[in-house]
């Protein structure tokens, strides 16, 4: 991994993200729990402009993560956008691109000055990385299962916010088929048991006690 120059207090370079104007073709709702305590909900949609996901969660304080991810014919991501909101304030954004055999992830942090974010850009020479947002973005797991591989390299963009965790932003993960419609994803000591049906992911059970389950309609 190579890290490009770090720029601070730049003007906002990206406009309004996640402007979805097309007709929704697919939508699901999920609930996130630890044991019996509900942490939040997730809404996913597949549109002509890509997969979108909205996670509304509460870890001590409420926050919302809105993402949009587009994929190419190979099943790998091409564009990834994420906006992080606490209260009514945007606190961070991520813009990721995968082109010309290189992945670029730019993180925008608004904590010090909402009008002039600090900006860091990271580049990866491995364009085959599988993007997996760690805010329970179901579409990333859906697309991973469409092109399954026993071992693959994942990219967790949120880890790039914290300088102490950048080395854990990418690494090799293992995927095993446990039974018909059931898989186990393993990374950094955490196992995620993923159950599916003809509509897609039904549930994800983390070995640390977190469960993500599709809401029955």
PyMOL commands that set and color helices and strands:
alter all, ss='L'
color gray80, all
select helices_A, chain A and resi 138-146+157-161+163-168
alter helices_A, ss='H'
color red, helices_A
select strands_A, chain A and resi 2-7+26-34+37-47+50-58+62-71+77-86+89-99+102-109+118-124+130-131+151-155+170-179+182-187+190-197+200-206+210-214
alter strands_A, ss='S'
color yellow, strands_A
deselect
rebuild
show_as cartoon
